[in-house]
Amino acid sequence: MRRWVRSAAGGIGALLLVDALGGFTGVSMALNPFTLTTCGVFGVPGTVTLLVLKAVFG
């Protein structure tokens, strides 16, 4: 359980970091239930996957 909570916190933290740095990097992600759930369930790899999908599909 602790491992899952750390993974979820890392994924959501990464999503928030990407969102916070969006003004500097030009890369941003919408904070909505889908992205939060994906990052919470899959952790940092989920965040990276969402970024790759956004880069591929716009």
Backbone atoms as SQL, in Angstrom:
CREATE TABLE atoms (id INTEGER PRIMARY KEY, chain TEXT, resi INTEGER, resn TEXT, atom TEXT, x REAL, y REAL, z REAL);
INSERT INTO atoms VALUES
  (1, 'A', 1, 'MET', 'N', 0.830, -1.199, 0.000),
  (2, 'A', 1, 'MET', 'CA', 0.000, 0.000, 0.000),
  (3, 'A', 1, 'MET', 'C', 0.870, 1.257, 0.000),
  (4, 'A', 2, 'ARG', 'N', 1.923, 1.256, 0.802),
  (5, 'A', 2, 'ARG', 'CA', 2.788, 2.435, 0.863),
  (6, 'A', 2, 'ARG', 'C', 3.473, 2.686, -0.480),
  (7, 'A', 3, 'ARG', 'N', 3.857, 1.608, -1.143),
  (8, 'A', 3, 'ARG', 'CA', 4.515, 1.749, -2.436),
  (9, 'A', 3, 'ARG', 'C', 3.578, 2.381, -3.458),
  (10, 'A', 4, 'TRP', 'N', 2.319, 1.971, -3.448),
  (11, 'A', 4, 'TRP', 'CA', 1.349, 2.541, -4.375),
  (12, 'A', 4, 'TRP', 'C', 1.120, 4.016, -4.075),
  (13, 'A', 5, 'VAL', 'N', 1.038, 4.367, -2.800),
  (14, 'A', 5, 'VAL', 'CA', 0.815, 5.769, -2.423),
  (15, 'A', 5, 'VAL', 'C', 2.001, 6.625, -2.862),
  (16, 'A', 6, 'ARG', 'N', 3.222, 6.113, -2.686),
  (17, 'A', 6, 'ARG', 'CA', 4.397, 6.861, -3.143),
  (18, 'A', 6, 'ARG', 'C', 4.398, 7.017, -4.660),
  (19, 'A', 7, 'SER', 'N', 4.018, 5.970, -5.364),
  (20, 'A', 7, 'SER', 'CA', 3.959, 6.034, -6.816),
  (21, 'A', 7, 'SER', 'C', 2.909, 7.039, -7.279),
  (22, 'A', 8, 'ALA', 'N', 1.744, 7.003, -6.648),
  (23, 'A', 8, 'ALA', 'CA', 0.673, 7.940, -6.995),
  (24, 'A', 8, 'ALA', 'C', 1.096, 9.372, -6.697),
  (25, 'A', 9, 'ALA', 'N', 1.721, 9.581, -5.549),
  (26, 'A', 9, 'ALA', 'CA', 2.175, 10.928, -5.191),
  (27, 'A', 9, 'ALA', 'C', 3.242, 11.419, -6.165),
  (28, 'A', 10, 'GLY', 'N', 4.123, 10.529, -6.585),
  (29, 'A', 10, 'GLY', 'CA', 5.150, 10.909, -7.560),
  (30, 'A', 10, 'GLY', 'C', 4.556, 11.279, -8.904),
  (31, 'A', 11, 'GLY', 'N', 3.571, 10.506, -9.343),
  (32, 'A', 11, 'GLY', 'CA', 2.928, 10.797, -10.621),
  (33, 'A', 11, 'GLY', 'C', 2.159, 12.097, -10.606),
  (34, 'A', 12, 'ILE', 'N', 1.401, 12.318, -9.552),
  (35, 'A', 12, 'ILE', 'CA', 0.641, 13.564, -9.441),
  (36, 'A', 12, 'ILE', 'C', 1.590, 14.741, -9.243),
  (37, 'A', 13, 'GLY', 'N', 2.657, 14.524, -8.484),
  (38, 'A', 13, 'GLY', 'CA', 3.666, 15.574, -8.324),
  (39, 'A', 13, 'GLY', 'C', 4.322, 15.933, -9.642),
  (40, 'A', 14, 'ALA', 'N', 4.624, 14.927, -10.452),
  (41, 'A', 14, 'ALA', 'CA', 5.214, 15.181, -11.772),
  (42, 'A', 14, 'ALA', 'C', 4.248, 15.950, -12.655),
  (43, 'A', 15, 'LEU', 'N', 2.968, 15.599, -12.601),
  (44, 'A', 15, 'LEU', 'CA', 1.963, 16.313, -13.390),
  (45, 'A', 15, 'LEU', 'C', 1.875, 17.773, -12.949),
  (46, 'A', 16, 'LEU', 'N', 1.872, 18.013, -11.661),
  (47, 'A', 16, 'LEU', 'CA', 1.815, 19.381, -11.156),
  (48, 'A', 16, 'LEU', 'C', 3.078, 20.159, -11.527),
  (49, 'A', 17, 'LEU', 'N', 4.221, 19.486, -11.520),
  (50, 'A', 17, 'LEU', 'CA', 5.464, 20.134, -11.909),
  (51, 'A', 17, 'LEU', 'C', 5.449, 20.517, -13.386),
  (52, 'A', 18, 'VAL', 'N', 4.967, 19.614, -14.218),
  (53, 'A', 18, 'VAL', 'CA', 4.856, 19.918, -15.656),
  (54, 'A', 18, 'VAL', 'C', 3.922, 21.099, -15.857),
  (55, 'A', 19, 'ASP', 'N', 2.815, 21.119, -15.129),
  (56, 'A', 19, 'ASP', 'CA', 1.855, 22.214, -15.254),
  (57, 'A', 19, 'ASP', 'C', 2.458, 23.530, -14.763),
  (58, 'A', 20, 'ALA', 'N', 3.200, 23.479, -13.662),
  (59, 'A', 20, 'ALA', 'CA', 3.788, 24.694, -13.100),
  (60, 'A', 20, 'ALA', 'C', 4.878, 25.262, -14.004),
  (61, 'A', 21, 'LEU', 'N', 5.639, 24.398, -14.661),
  (62, 'A', 21, 'LEU', 'CA', 6.727, 24.845, -15.519),
  (63, 'A', 21, 'LEU', 'C', 6.299, 25.079, -16.960),
  (64, 'A', 22, 'GLY', 'N', 5.025, 24.932, -17.244),
  (65, 'A', 22, 'GLY', 'CA', 4.514, 25.079, -18.608),
  (66, 'A', 22, 'GLY', 'C', 4.787, 26.434, -19.217),
  (67, 'A', 23, 'GLY', 'N', 4.792, 27.471, -18.424),
  (68, 'A', 23, 'GLY', 'CA', 5.073, 28.806, -18.947),
  (69, 'A', 23, 'GLY', 'C', 6.509, 28.962, -19.409),
  (70, 'A', 24, 'PHE', 'N', 7.411, 28.244, -18.780),
  (71, 'A', 24, 'PHE', 'CA', 8.830, 28.317, -19.145),
  (72, 'A', 24, 'PHE', 'C', 9.192, 27.369, -20.277),
  (73, 'A', 25, 'THR', 'N', 8.581, 26.183, -20.279),
  (74, 'A', 25, 'THR', 'CA', 8.964, 25.154, -21.242),
  (75, 'A', 25, 'THR', 'C', 8.071, 25.116, -22.473),
  (76, 'A', 26, 'GLY', 'N', 6.876, 25.649, -22.369),
  (77, 'A', 26, 'GLY', 'CA', 5.925, 25.582, -23.463),
  (78, 'A', 26, 'GLY', 'C', 5.146, 24.277, -23.497),
  (79, 'A', 27, 'VAL', 'N', 5.409, 23.401, -22.546),
  (80, 'A', 27, 'VAL', 'CA', 4.716, 22.110, -22.449),
  (81, 'A', 27, 'VAL', 'C', 3.820, 22.163, -21.227),
  (82, 'A', 28, 'SER', 'N', 2.531, 21.933, -21.427),
  (83, 'A', 28, 'SER', 'CA', 1.615, 21.947, -20.297),
  (84, 'A', 28, 'SER', 'C', 0.609, 20.821, -20.457),
  (85, 'A', 29, 'MET', 'N', 0.028, 20.435, -19.353),
  (86, 'A', 29, 'MET', 'CA', -0.993, 19.388, -19.337),
  (87, 'A', 29, 'MET', 'C', -2.205, 19.943, -18.602),
  (88, 'A', 30, 'ALA', 'N', -3.364, 19.592, -19.076),
  (89, 'A', 30, 'ALA', 'CA', -4.589, 20.007, -18.410),
  (90, 'A', 30, 'ALA', 'C', -4.755, 19.211, -17.123),
  (91, 'A', 31, 'LEU', 'N', -5.182, 19.878, -16.086),
  (92, 'A', 31, 'LEU', 'CA', -5.489, 19.193, -14.838),
  (93, 'A', 31, 'LEU', 'C', -6.978, 18.867, -14.845),
  (94, 'A', 32, 'ASN', 'N', -7.291, 17.623, -15.141),
  (95, 'A', 32, 'ASN', 'CA', -8.672, 17.180, -15.160),
  (96, 'A', 32, 'ASN', 'C', -8.735, 15.774, -14.548),
  (97, 'A', 33, 'PRO', 'N', -9.918, 15.249, -14.334),
  (98, 'A', 33, 'PRO', 'CA', -10.009, 13.929, -13.691),
  (99, 'A', 33, 'PRO', 'C', -9.265, 12.822, -14.435),
  (100, 'A', 34, 'PHE', 'N', -9.240, 12.869, -15.766),
  (101, 'A', 34, 'PHE', 'CA', -8.546, 11.828, -16.526),
  (102, 'A', 34, 'PHE', 'C', -7.041, 11.867, -16.278),
  (103, 'A', 35, 'THR', 'N', -6.430, 13.048, -16.381),
  (104, 'A', 35, 'THR', 'CA', -4.984, 13.122, -16.206),
  (105, 'A', 35, 'THR', 'C', -4.593, 12.825, -14.759),
  (106, 'A', 36, 'LEU', 'N', -5.362, 13.323, -13.803),
  (107, 'A', 36, 'LEU', 'CA', -5.058, 13.044, -12.404),
  (108, 'A', 36, 'LEU', 'C', -5.186, 11.558, -12.087),
  (109, 'A', 37, 'THR', 'N', -6.201, 10.899, -12.625),
  (110, 'A', 37, 'THR', 'CA', -6.368, 9.467, -12.387),
  (111, 'A', 37, 'THR', 'C', -5.254, 8.670, -13.040),
  (112, 'A', 38, 'THR', 'N', -4.916, 9.014, -14.274),
  (113, 'A', 38, 'THR', 'CA', -3.849, 8.315, -14.979),
  (114, 'A', 38, 'THR', 'C', -2.526, 8.448, -14.232),
  (115, 'A', 39, 'CYS', 'N', -2.199, 9.641, -13.813),
  (116, 'A', 39, 'CYS', 'CA', -0.944, 9.863, -13.097),
  (117, 'A', 39, 'CYS', 'C', -0.980, 9.240, -11.703),
  (118, 'A', 40, 'GLY', 'N', -2.144, 9.218, -11.090),
  (119, 'A', 40, 'GLY', 'CA', -2.269, 8.596, -9.777),
  (120, 'A', 40, 'GLY', 'C', -2.159, 7.086, -9.831),
  (121, 'A', 41, 'VAL', 'N', -2.703, 6.473, -10.847),
  (122, 'A', 41, 'VAL', 'CA', -2.678, 5.010, -10.957),
  (123, 'A', 41, 'VAL', 'C', -1.329, 4.525, -11.481),
  (124, 'A', 42, 'PHE', 'N', -0.780, 5.188, -12.500),
  (125, 'A', 42, 'PHE', 'CA', 0.438, 4.702, -13.149),
  (126, 'A', 42, 'PHE', 'C', 1.706, 5.417, -12.705),
  (127, 'A', 43, 'GLY', 'N', 1.586, 6.472, -11.921),
  (128, 'A', 43, 'GLY', 'CA', 2.765, 7.164, -11.413),
  (129, 'A', 43, 'GLY', 'C', 3.467, 7.988, -12.480),
  (130, 'A', 44, 'VAL', 'N', 4.777, 8.127, -12.322),
  (131, 'A', 44, 'VAL', 'CA', 5.576, 8.926, -13.256),
  (132, 'A', 44, 'VAL', 'C', 5.520, 8.358, -14.672),
  (133, 'A', 45, 'PRO', 'N', 5.563, 7.024, -14.860),
  (134, 'A', 45, 'PRO', 'CA', 5.424, 6.526, -16.239),
  (135, 'A', 45, 'PRO', 'C', 4.097, 6.938, -16.889),
  (136, 'A', 46, 'GLY', 'N', 3.040, 7.054, -16.123),
  (137, 'A', 46, 'GLY', 'CA', 1.771, 7.535, -16.669),
  (138, 'A', 46, 'GLY', 'C', 1.861, 8.980, -17.110),
  (139, 'A', 47, 'THR', 'N', 2.579, 9.785, -16.346),
  (140, 'A', 47, 'THR', 'CA', 2.764, 11.186, -16.710),
  (141, 'A', 47, 'THR', 'C', 3.569, 11.295, -18.005),
  (142, 'A', 48, 'VAL', 'N', 4.633, 10.510, -18.101),
  (143, 'A', 48, 'VAL', 'CA', 5.466, 10.530, -19.306),
  (144, 'A', 48, 'VAL', 'C', 4.659, 10.056, -20.509),
  (145, 'A', 49, 'THR', 'N', 3.844, 9.028, -20.322),
  (146, 'A', 49, 'THR', 'CA', 3.012, 8.523, -21.412),
  (147, 'A', 49, 'THR', 'C', 2.044, 9.596, -21.896),
  (148, 'A', 50, 'LEU', 'N', 1.426, 10.314, -20.977),
  (149, 'A', 50, 'LEU', 'CA', 0.520, 11.392, -21.377),
  (150, 'A', 50, 'LEU', 'C', 1.262, 12.478, -22.145),
  (151, 'A', 51, 'LEU', 'N', 2.477, 12.802, -21.725),
  (152, 'A', 51, 'LEU', 'CA', 3.257, 13.809, -22.446),
  (153, 'A', 51, 'LEU', 'C', 3.615, 13.348, -23.848),
  (154, 'A', 52, 'VAL', 'N', 3.973, 12.079, -23.979),
  (155, 'A', 52, 'VAL', 'CA', 4.298, 11.540, -25.308),
  (156, 'A', 52, 'VAL', 'C', 3.061, 11.539, -26.196),
  (157, 'A', 53, 'LEU', 'N', 1.930, 11.121, -25.644),
  (158, 'A', 53, 'LEU', 'CA', 0.681, 11.109, -26.434),
  (159, 'A', 53, 'LEU', 'C', 0.297, 12.515, -26.858),
  (160, 'A', 54, 'LYS', 'N', 0.515, 13.488, -25.973),
  (161, 'A', 54, 'LYS', 'CA', 0.202, 14.865, -26.342),
  (162, 'A', 54, 'LYS', 'C', 1.134, 15.352, -27.448),
  (163, 'A', 55, 'ALA', 'N', 2.388, 14.954, -27.403),
  (164, 'A', 55, 'ALA', 'CA', 3.343, 15.358, -28.444),
  (165, 'A', 55, 'ALA', 'C', 2.993, 14.710, -29.785),
  (166, 'A', 56, 'VAL', 'N', 2.541, 13.481, -29.751),
  (167, 'A', 56, 'VAL', 'CA', 2.224, 12.757, -30.996),
  (168, 'A', 56, 'VAL', 'C', 0.924, 13.254, -31.605),
  (169, 'A', 57, 'PHE', 'N', -0.104, 13.381, -30.775),
  (170, 'A', 57, 'PHE', 'CA', -1.437, 13.722, -31.281),
  (171, 'A', 57, 'PHE', 'C', -1.805, 15.188, -31.129),
  (172, 'A', 58, 'GLY', 'N', -0.968, 15.955, -30.498),
  (173, 'A', 58, 'GLY', 'CA', -1.210, 17.390, -30.376),
  (174, 'A', 58, 'GLY', 'C', -2.109, 17.692, -29.266);
